Amino acid sequence: MEGFCFARCRFTRLMAVMQLAMGVFVMIISMASLHRFYATHSLLPGLDVDPAHCTKFHTDTAGYASFDIRALADRVDDVLVQLAELQDKLETTALKVAKKTKKSKARRKPQENMTMPEFRRFLEDEVIHPLYSAHIALRLIRIPRPDDGDGDASTTPAVDPLVNFFTAEETRKYVTAKGNRDGLPSVYGTNRTYSTIGHACVLMRRELDEYMSYDVGSHCPDDWDLGQRLMLGGCDPLPRRRCLAPASKLFHRPLPINESLWTLPDDGNVRWSRYHCRDYKCLSARNQRRGYDRCVGCFDMDPEKQRWMGAASTNRTASLADFRIDDVLAAKPGEVRIGLDMSVGTGSFAARMRERNVTIVSTAMNLGAPFAETMALRGLVPLYATMSQRLPLFDNTMDLVHTAGFFEGWVDLQLLDFVLFDWDRVLRPGGLLWVDKFACARKDLDDYMYMFLQFRYKKHRWVVSFKSKDEVYLSAVLEKPPRS
């Protein structure tokens, strides 16, 4: 019976003790934060302070000159808010228990006590977990310590960038530098590793903290669309996550490669929860409510088979800007082996090139429809990347870069300039740049033509045709010159 004494003690008394402990804990946290900040001995009035220390505090790069004090203040405020919320929750619980106790006495009913499992669950969910989060948040605060001696300032440990900026614990762990074990240099010759994120993640901190809030080692939330919004907003690359990506519950074995190239995958192999449609039939171009407006008709395999196969002279629906794959490959016979497709689609270009023993890696973003999943299920390689990111390819390696529907008249000229120079970087000497029906306004044609002509590529084909009264298509096959 004595073993159950703690479980059956008065709950209000426990609440009062916990409130008192929380108050003392908040005071200790506040004093500790102030102590760590004022420990520089340069801000306390009345102390005999060496002016050199003040100068070092404000100017020395190894000191606090580049330290984000506002981020530190926000981090401490977040911790104090968590503690205040926990204290309010405990006070509310204590008041509810007190009211129930008074009602029980007034009605002369026996007082209800919490069992040991219930009390343990309450402590874990409502007390221990919030305290742990606050503790981790304080532990991850990084304050630089200026070098007090005359040694080399480069040996002073630098503050990890953005470590005090984000709220989610996983985000702060991710951006913190990871030192090598035993201080040995890595195979890359570095002593520490920084995990990178896109600089626009700073502007989308709330969304990123939501994306990085998950249970480590458990299943990831079904929030790929949130991650894609972050990527398209410039938060690219995204941080890695330590959770298990969910898959469709109805996933079936994919078709063999010879069948999968021109067959729509099984509906059960795609997670449809974030799309307007719930099956491939709904994605047909004939459906006006298909949920996407880029690459309309990409999920209709019969029309897709005809693309890049017939010239304008034999195909009524084709224009002069439509080039045949065989004609383009004939410009460099036997030399096109690997390439990159920067387009919006389901991989039909890569499928046609695969039939000609050419390996194509295609970029894919799920802009209202499962473009990336469809491409992979067809047996092709989808590169889930935005235009914001530098291509993860080495210089002078690609035989072909093909683009269709990726950039049109909306693109800023400076952005297009950066992208084109990146394409030029990965193209090998003698490689082909295939501009496939670049659409723009007639009044902007000269500007966009200059962007492509500035590289002085050899023109194998160059066609400008009308798309409408005010819009035109530009198609070209250009060969990169040798440079040494």
Secondary structure, DSSP 8 states (H G I E B T S, - for coil): -GGGTTTTS-HHHHHHHHHHHHHHHHHHHHHHHHHHHHTTSSS-TTS---HHHHHHHHH-TTTTTT--HHHHHHHHHHHHHHHHHHHHHHHHHHHHHHHHHHHHHHTT-------HHHHHHHIIIIIIHHHHHHHHHHHT--------SSS-GGGS----TTTTT--SHHHHHHHS-EE-GGG---TTS-SEE-----GGGGTTHHHHHHHT-S-TTSB--S-HHHHHHHHHTT--S----SSB----TT------HHHHTTS---GGGS--TTSS-SSTGGGSTT-TTSS--SSTTTT-HHHHHHTTTS-TTT-TT--TT---HHHHHTTSTTT--EEEEEESSSSHHHHHHHTTT-EEEEE---SSS-HHHHHHHTT-EEE---TTS--SS-TT-EEEEEEESSS-TTS-HHHHHHHHHHHHHHEEEEEEEEEEEEEEEGGGHHHHHHHHHTT--EEEEEEEEESSSSEEEEEEEEE-----
